[in-house]
Amino acid sequence: MDNDSSIAKIAAILRGEAARLGPGARLPSSREIMRRHNVSPVTVSRAIGQLAAEGRVVTRPGSGAFVAHPAPRGEDPADFSWQTVALGDRVVDEGPVAELLGVAAEGVVPLTGGYLRPGLRPDRQLAAAAARAVRRPGAWAMPPLPGLPELRRWFAAQAGGDVTAADALVVSGGQAALTHAFRALAAPGTPVLVETPTYPGALVAARAAGLRPTAVPTDRDGVQPDLLAEAFAVTGARVFLCQPTLHNPTGATLPAGRRAQVMDVARAAGAFVIEDDFARYLTGQAPPSLASMDRHGTVVHVGSLTKILSPSMRVAAVIARGPAAHRLRASQLVESFFVARPLQETALEFVESPAWRRHLAAVHAEIGVRRDALAAALAARMPRAEPHLLPAGGMHLWVRLPAEVDENALVEAARRNGVLVSPGRIYYPSEPPGPRIRVTHMAAAHLAELHEGVRRLAQALDTVTGERA
């Protein structure tokens, strides 16, 4: 009995026996199998050989056949494909923000970024303020949900006009403030008007809230009120995001007359103005805020300490009145409860100390020196690259490139040449009007590095345009 069917039958019996005995156990001897099942030695040998080929048994000459231990198997790779259907098509594009927050590698000159360089940050003074703050009674207790009353009062005073502490809500940084404002003021699927160009983080936040950013043109004085009125009429939008002081990226500051016009246009449209006042402390010449001109709850004002102090000082305030204020507070509460009290106490300790004014004076002086140095270097090495304007503060110059320059190619060539700049395309909610870059003067370690960065950028431009240095 040594045909194929007999071999298959004995192999099946031995599989069952191996499963019953478990790994390492010895199978019955060939003689015993032959006796039990009345089969020939060839049938037994071939059946055991089949199990050995399957990895079920191992044979040891002179000892017999033993149940094999299962071979270690790598786990099948995780399959996340089901999530594509569950998540739907509402994509959050973090690319532009991640690009702005990237850290330059060693040896690379950063002509991008939005925070003070390490040597200008008041790290030592902030550490001292934090040490004093955490010694305050109740410093680790839960704060009032809208924020510490003293800190809210301080932010209200900065906004000006008849704004009070009751109008202010402390939130975790300016980006969180914009996110709360978009969600609270506009329904998903509706348009939100934005200056063009504008801050990429605002575009990402608006889209993440399900809104459709719609461009309103700007010039050297900021948003154009007549075009803003037309955009409200055409789109039916009820929210306009505005950076009226040191607009990012152009550096424009709305003059007093236009501020009044913007307010009139928004009120006529029955719309909110989100005033992103991120750069108020990056100039010694900040004009009165839009919030200070508002009596009817038109303006939702955002003020932040992050730009002037440290990227980790995630403390900002949203100022609003009426039902909008209630919605903003509800958004904050359900999303994150409140801002950590030690951070609020530290911010309050610092801005109420003499170190605050000294720090402002130092930053304003440094901004003036670096802005002028950057403008001079660009004029000397890249005369065909024209800054939009020379702003009265801030950290950047918005630079228009010659029309024939491939913006993407320039940014990549600059990266290869050891200098980082921000591509203009990420600042537009729709098609850019031409090649642009944003060049930052505050991230370089010192003026020599700033000049070296411009030199490398000019070399990259020469490479892209095929010109000789």
C-alpha positions as CSV (number, residue, x, y, z in Angstrom):
1,M,0.0,0.0,0.0
2,D,2.3,2.7,-1.3
3,N,0.2,4.5,-3.9
4,D,-0.4,8.3,-3.7
5,S,-3.8,8.0,-2.0
6,S,-2.2,5.9,0.8
7,I,0.6,8.5,1.2
8,A,-1.9,11.3,1.4
9,K,-4.0,9.4,4.0
10,I,-1.0,8.7,6.2
11,A,0.2,12.3,5.8
12,A,-3.2,13.6,6.9
13,I,-3.2,11.2,10.0
14,L,0.3,12.4,10.9
15,R,-0.7,16.1,10.6
16,G,-3.5,15.5,13.1
17,E,-1.0,13.7,15.4
18,A,1.5,16.5,15.1
19,A,-1.2,19.1,16.0
20,R,-2.3,17.0,19.0
21,L,1.2,16.4,20.3
22,G,2.5,20.0,19.9
23,P,5.9,21.5,19.0
24,G,9.0,19.4,20.0
25,A,7.1,16.1,20.6
26,R,8.2,12.9,18.9
27,L,5.9,11.3,16.4
28,P,5.4,7.5,16.6
29,S,8.2,5.5,15.0
30,S,8.0,4.4,11.4
31,R,7.6,0.8,12.6
32,E,4.7,1.8,14.9
33,I,3.0,3.7,12.1
34,M,3.4,0.7,9.7
35,R,1.9,-1.6,12.4
36,R,-1.1,0.7,13.2
37,H,-2.1,1.4,9.6
38,N,-0.8,-1.6,7.8
39,V,1.3,0.3,5.3
40,S,4.6,-0.2,3.8
41,P,7.9,1.5,4.9
42,V,7.9,3.5,1.6
43,T,4.5,4.9,2.3
44,V,5.5,6.0,5.8
45,S,8.8,7.5,4.6
46,R,7.1,9.5,1.8
47,A,4.3,10.7,4.2
48,I,6.9,11.9,6.7
49,G,8.9,13.5,3.9
50,Q,5.8,15.4,2.8
51,L,5.3,16.8,6.3
52,A,8.9,17.7,6.5
53,A,8.6,19.6,3.2
54,E,5.6,21.5,4.7
55,G,7.7,22.5,7.7
56,R,5.5,20.5,10.1
57,V,8.1,18.0,11.2
58,V,11.9,17.7,11.4
59,T,13.7,14.4,11.1
60,R,16.7,13.4,13.1
61,P,18.6,10.4,11.8
62,G,18.6,7.7,14.5
63,S,16.1,9.5,16.7
64,G,12.9,9.8,14.6
65,A,10.6,12.6,13.5
66,F,9.6,15.5,15.7
67,V,6.9,18.1,15.5
68,A,8.5,21.3,14.3
69,H,8.3,24.6,16.1
70,P,6.5,27.2,14.0
71,A,8.9,29.4,12.1
72,P,8.8,33.0,13.2
73,R,6.8,35.0,10.7
74,G,6.8,38.7,10.2
75,E,3.5,40.3,10.8
76,D,1.5,41.3,7.7
77,P,1.9,45.1,7.1
78,A,-0.9,47.2,8.6
79,D,-3.6,48.0,6.1
80,F,-4.9,51.6,6.5
81,S,-6.6,51.7,3.1
82,W,-10.1,51.6,4.8
83,Q,-9.5,55.0,6.3
84,T,-9.6,56.6,2.8
85,V,-13.3,55.9,2.6
86,A,-14.0,56.8,6.2
87,L,-12.2,60.1,6.1
88,G,-13.8,61.4,2.9
89,D,-12.3,64.1,0.8
90,R,-11.8,66.9,3.3
91,V,-8.0,67.1,3.3
92,V,-6.0,69.3,5.7
93,D,-2.8,70.5,3.8
94,E,-0.2,71.2,6.4
95,G,2.6,71.6,3.8
96,P,2.7,75.4,3.7
97,V,2.8,75.7,7.5
98,A,5.3,73.0,7.9
99,E,7.5,74.7,5.3
100,L,7.4,78.0,7.3
101,L,8.2,76.2,10.6
102,G,11.1,74.2,9.2
103,V,14.5,74.5,10.9
104,A,17.5,75.2,8.7
105,A,20.2,72.6,8.7
106,E,23.7,73.4,9.9
107,G,25.5,75.6,7.4
108,V,22.2,76.7,5.7
109,V,21.3,80.4,6.0
110,P,17.6,80.9,7.0
111,L,16.1,83.8,5.1
112,T,12.7,82.5,6.1
113,G,10.7,81.9,9.3
114,G,8.5,84.0,11.5
115,Y,10.0,84.2,14.9
116,L,12.8,86.0,16.6
117,R,16.3,84.5,16.3
118,P,17.6,82.9,19.5
119,G,19.9,85.7,20.4
120,L,17.1,88.3,20.3
121,R,14.5,86.2,22.2
122,P,14.3,87.2,25.9
123,D,14.9,83.7,27.0
124,R,16.7,84.6,30.3
125,Q,14.0,87.2,31.2
126,L,11.2,84.7,30.3
127,A,12.9,82.1,32.6
128,A,13.0,84.6,35.4
129,A,9.4,85.5,34.8
130,A,8.4,81.9,34.8
131,A,10.2,81.3,38.1
132,R,8.3,84.1,39.7
133,A,5.0,83.1,38.1
134,V,5.0,79.5,39.4
135,R,5.5,80.8,42.9
136,R,2.3,82.8,42.8
137,P,-0.5,81.3,44.9
138,G,-2.7,79.0,42.8
139,A,-0.3,79.1,39.9
140,W,-1.0,75.4,39.2
141,A,-4.7,75.6,39.8
142,M,-7.3,75.7,37.1
143,P,-7.6,79.3,35.7
144,P,-10.8,81.1,34.9
145,L,-12.0,79.5,31.7
146,P,-11.7,82.8,29.6
147,G,-8.3,83.4,31.0
148,L,-6.7,85.3,33.9
149,P,-8.6,88.5,34.5
150,E,-5.4,90.6,34.7
151,L,-4.1,89.1,31.4
152,R,-7.4,89.7,29.7
153,R,-7.4,93.3,30.9
154,W,-3.9,93.8,29.5
155,F,-4.9,92.4,26.1
156,A,-8.0,94.7,26.1
157,A,-5.8,97.7,26.8
158,Q,-3.5,96.8,23.9
159,A,-6.5,96.6,21.5
160,G,-7.6,100.1,22.7
161,G,-10.8,102.0,22.4
162,D,-13.5,100.9,24.8
163,V,-12.5,97.2,24.7
164,T,-12.7,95.7,28.2
165,A,-11.4,92.5,29.9
166,A,-14.9,91.0,29.5
167,D,-14.4,91.1,25.7
168,A,-11.2,89.1,25.7
169,L,-10.6,85.4,25.6
170,V,-7.2,83.9,26.1
171,V,-6.3,81.2,23.6
172,S,-3.3,79.1,22.7
173,G,-1.6,81.3,20.2
174,G,-2.6,83.3,17.1
175,Q,-3.1,80.2,14.9
176,A,-5.5,78.7,17.4
177,A,-7.3,82.1,17.5
178,L,-7.8,82.1,13.7
179,T,-9.0,78.5,13.8
180,H,-11.6,79.4,16.5
181,A,-12.7,82.5,14.6
182,F,-13.2,80.7,11.3
183,R,-15.2,77.9,12.9
184,A,-17.3,80.3,15.0
185,L,-18.1,82.9,12.4
186,A,-18.7,81.1,9.2
187,A,-20.6,77.9,8.2
188,P,-18.7,75.1,6.4
189,G,-18.9,75.5,2.6
190,T,-19.3,79.3,2.7
191,P,-16.7,81.8,1.3
192,V,-14.3,83.8,3.5
193,L,-12.7,86.9,2.0
194,V,-8.9,87.2,2.4
195,E,-6.3,89.6,1.2
196,T,-4.2,88.4,-1.6
197,P,-1.5,87.5,-1.0
198,T,-2.0,86.5,2.7
199,Y,-0.6,84.4,5.5
200,P,-0.6,80.7,4.4
201,G,-1.5,79.5,7.9
202,A,-4.8,81.4,7.6
203,L,-5.5,79.8,4.2
204,V,-4.9,76.3,5.7
205,A,-7.0,77.0,8.8
206,A,-9.9,78.3,6.7
207,R,-9.9,75.3,4.4
208,A,-9.6,73.0,7.4
209,A,-12.8,74.6,8.7
210,G,-14.5,73.8,5.4
211,L,-14.4,77.4,4.1
212,R,-13.5,78.7,0.7
213,P,-10.9,81.5,0.8
214,T,-11.7,84.1,-1.8
215,A,-9.1,86.7,-2.8
216,V,-9.4,90.5,-2.5
217,P,-6.5,92.4,-4.1
218,T,-4.1,94.6,-2.2
219,D,-1.7,97.4,-3.1
220,R,1.1,99.2,-1.3
221,D,-1.5,100.5,1.3
222,G,-3.2,97.2,1.9
223,V,-6.6,95.9,0.9
224,Q,-8.5,98.0,-1.6
225,P,-11.9,99.0,-0.1
226,D,-13.7,99.3,-3.4
227,L,-12.7,95.8,-4.4
228,L,-13.6,94.5,-0.9
229,A,-17.1,95.9,-1.3
230,E,-17.4,94.2,-4.7
231,A,-16.2,90.9,-3.3
232,F,-18.8,91.0,-0.5
233,A,-21.5,91.7,-3.1
234,V,-20.4,89.0,-5.5
235,T,-19.7,86.2,-3.0
236,G,-22.2,86.9,-0.2
237,A,-19.4,86.3,2.2
238,R,-19.9,87.3,5.8
239,V,-16.3,87.2,7.0
240,F,-13.2,89.1,5.9
241,L,-9.7,88.2,7.3
242,C,-7.5,91.3,7.4
243,Q,-3.9,92.0,8.6
244,P,-4.0,95.8,8.7
245,T,-0.7,96.3,10.4
246,L,2.5,95.0,8.7
247,H,0.6,92.6,6.5
248,N,2.2,89.3,5.9
249,P,3.9,89.0,3.5
250,T,3.8,92.4,1.8
251,G,4.5,94.6,4.9
252,A,1.7,97.0,4.0
253,T,-0.1,98.9,6.8
254,L,-3.6,100.3,6.2
255,P,-3.6,104.1,6.6
256,A,-6.3,105.6,8.8
257,G,-8.6,106.5,5.9
258,R,-8.7,103.0,4.5
259,R,-9.3,101.6,8.0
260,A,-12.4,103.6,8.2
261,Q,-13.5,102.6,4.7
262,V,-12.9,98.9,5.5
263,M,-15.1,99.2,8.6
264,D,-17.8,100.9,6.6
265,V,-17.8,98.3,3.9
266,A,-18.0,95.4,6.3
267,R,-20.8,97.0,8.3
268,A,-22.8,97.7,5.1
269,A,-22.3,94.0,4.1
270,G,-23.4,92.8,7.6
271,A,-20.0,91.0,7.8
272,F,-17.3,90.3,10.4
273,V,-13.7,91.5,10.1
274,I,-11.2,89.2,11.7
275,E,-8.3,91.6,12.5
276,D,-5.1,89.5,12.8
277,D,-2.9,92.0,14.7
278,F,0.0,89.6,14.8
279,A,2.7,92.3,14.2
280,R,1.6,95.0,16.6
281,Y,4.8,94.7,18.7
282,L,7.1,94.4,15.7
283,T,7.1,98.1,15.1
284,G,7.2,101.2,17.2
285,Q,4.7,102.9,15.0
286,A,1.6,100.7,15.2
287,P,-1.6,102.6,14.4
288,P,-4.8,102.2,16.4
289,S,-6.4,98.8,15.9
290,L,-9.6,98.3,14.0
291,A,-11.0,97.0,17.2
292,S,-10.5,100.4,18.8
293,M,-12.8,101.9,16.0
294,D,-15.6,99.3,16.5
295,R,-18.7,99.8,18.6
296,H,-21.0,97.3,17.0
297,G,-19.1,93.9,17.2
298,T,-18.0,94.0,13.6
299,V,-14.3,93.3,14.5
300,V,-13.0,90.1,16.0
301,H,-9.5,91.1,17.0
302,V,-6.6,88.7,17.4
303,G,-3.6,89.8,19.4
304,S,-0.6,87.5,20.2
305,L,2.6,87.4,22.2
306,T,4.2,84.7,20.2
307,K,6.0,86.7,17.5
308,I,7.5,89.2,19.9
309,L,8.6,86.7,22.6
310,S,9.0,83.1,21.6
311,P,7.5,80.4,19.4
312,S,6.7,78.5,22.7
313,M,4.8,81.5,24.2
314,R,1.5,80.2,22.9
315,V,-0.6,82.9,24.4
316,A,-3.0,85.1,22.4
317,A,-6.3,86.8,22.9
318,V,-9.5,86.9,20.8
319,I,-11.6,90.0,21.4
320,A,-15.2,89.9,20.3
321,R,-18.6,91.2,21.4
322,G,-22.2,89.9,21.3
323,P,-23.2,86.4,20.2
324,A,-19.9,86.0,18.3
325,A,-18.1,86.2,21.7
326,H,-20.2,83.4,23.1
327,R,-19.5,81.2,20.1
328,L,-15.8,81.8,20.4
329,R,-15.8,80.9,24.1
330,A,-17.8,77.8,23.4
331,S,-15.3,76.8,20.7
332,Q,-12.4,77.2,23.1
333,L,-14.1,75.3,25.8
334,V,-15.1,72.2,23.9
335,E,-11.7,72.0,22.1
336,S,-9.2,72.6,24.8
337,F,-10.9,73.9,28.0
338,F,-8.4,76.7,28.7
339,V,-4.8,77.8,28.3
340,A,-2.4,76.3,30.9
341,R,-2.3,78.6,33.9
342,P,1.5,78.6,34.4
343,L,1.9,79.9,30.8
344,Q,-0.6,82.6,31.4
345,E,1.0,83.6,34.7
346,T,4.4,83.8,33.0
347,A,3.1,86.0,30.2
348,L,1.5,88.3,32.6
349,E,4.6,88.4,34.8
350,F,6.7,89.4,31.8
351,V,4.5,92.0,30.2
352,E,4.1,93.8,33.5
353,S,7.8,93.9,34.2
354,P,10.4,96.5,33.1
355,A,11.9,93.8,30.9
356,W,8.9,94.1,28.5
357,R,9.7,97.7,27.4
358,R,13.4,97.1,27.2
359,H,12.8,94.0,25.0
360,L,10.5,96.0,22.7
361,A,13.1,98.7,22.3
362,A,15.8,96.2,21.5
363,V,13.6,94.4,18.9
364,H,12.6,97.6,17.2
365,A,16.2,98.7,16.9
366,E,17.3,95.4,15.5
367,I,14.4,95.3,13.0
368,G,15.4,98.6,11.6
369,V,19.1,97.6,11.2
370,R,18.3,94.3,9.6
371,R,15.6,95.5,7.3
372,D,17.9,98.2,5.9
373,A,20.8,95.7,5.6
374,L,18.6,93.2,3.7
375,A,17.2,95.9,1.4
376,A,20.7,97.2,0.6
377,A,22.1,93.7,-0.1
378,L,19.2,92.8,-2.4
379,A,19.6,96.1,-4.3
380,A,23.4,95.4,-4.7
381,R,23.3,91.8,-5.7
382,M,19.8,91.3,-7.2
383,P,18.9,94.7,-8.7
384,R,16.1,93.2,-10.9
385,A,14.4,91.7,-7.8
386,E,12.2,94.5,-6.5
387,P,10.9,94.7,-2.9
388,H,7.2,95.5,-2.8
389,L,7.9,98.2,-0.2
390,L,10.2,99.0,2.8
391,P,7.9,98.3,5.8
392,A,8.0,100.3,9.0
393,G,8.8,97.1,11.0
394,G,8.1,93.4,10.7
395,M,10.5,90.6,9.7
396,H,10.2,90.3,6.0
397,L,10.5,91.9,2.5
398,W,8.1,90.8,-0.2
399,V,10.1,90.6,-3.4
400,R,8.9,90.6,-7.0
401,L,11.1,88.6,-9.3
402,P,11.6,89.2,-13.0
403,A,8.7,87.8,-15.0
404,E,10.8,85.1,-16.7
405,V,12.1,83.6,-13.4
406,D,10.7,80.2,-12.5
407,E,9.9,80.7,-8.8
408,N,9.9,77.0,-7.9
409,A,13.3,76.6,-9.6
410,L,14.8,79.5,-7.8
411,V,13.6,78.3,-4.4
412,E,15.0,74.9,-5.0
413,A,18.3,76.3,-6.5
414,A,18.6,78.5,-3.4
415,R,18.1,75.5,-1.1
416,R,20.8,73.6,-3.0
417,N,23.1,76.6,-2.6
418,G,22.6,76.7,1.2
419,V,19.9,79.4,1.7
420,L,16.2,79.1,2.5
421,V,13.5,81.5,1.2
422,S,9.7,81.3,1.2
423,P,8.1,80.7,-2.2
424,G,5.4,83.3,-3.1
425,R,2.9,80.7,-4.4
426,I,2.0,79.5,-0.8
427,Y,0.7,83.0,0.0
428,Y,-2.1,83.1,-2.6
429,P,-5.6,81.6,-2.3
430,S,-5.7,81.3,-6.1
431,E,-3.3,81.8,-9.0
432,P,-0.3,84.0,-8.3
433,P,0.1,87.1,-10.5
434,G,3.8,86.3,-11.1
435,P,7.0,85.0,-9.4
436,R,7.5,86.2,-5.8
437,I,9.5,85.3,-2.8
438,R,9.4,86.3,0.9
439,V,12.8,87.1,2.3
440,T,13.2,87.2,6.1
441,H,15.9,89.3,7.9
442,M,15.3,88.2,11.5
443,A,16.3,84.5,11.4
444,A,19.9,84.9,10.4
445,A,22.4,84.8,13.3
446,H,24.0,88.1,12.5
447,L,24.4,90.7,9.7
448,A,27.3,88.8,8.1
449,E,25.2,85.7,7.8
450,L,22.3,87.8,6.4
451,H,24.7,89.2,3.7
452,E,26.0,85.7,3.0
453,G,22.4,84.5,2.5
454,V,21.7,87.2,-0.1
455,R,24.9,86.3,-1.9
456,R,23.9,82.7,-2.1
457,L,20.4,83.7,-3.2
458,A,21.8,85.9,-6.0
459,Q,24.0,83.0,-7.1
460,A,20.9,80.8,-7.3
461,L,19.1,83.4,-9.3
462,D,22.0,83.6,-11.7
463,T,21.9,79.8,-12.1
464,V,18.2,79.8,-12.8
465,T,18.3,82.7,-15.3
466,G,21.5,81.5,-16.9
467,E,23.3,84.7,-16.2
468,R,26.9,85.0,-15.1
469,A,27.7,86.2,-11.6
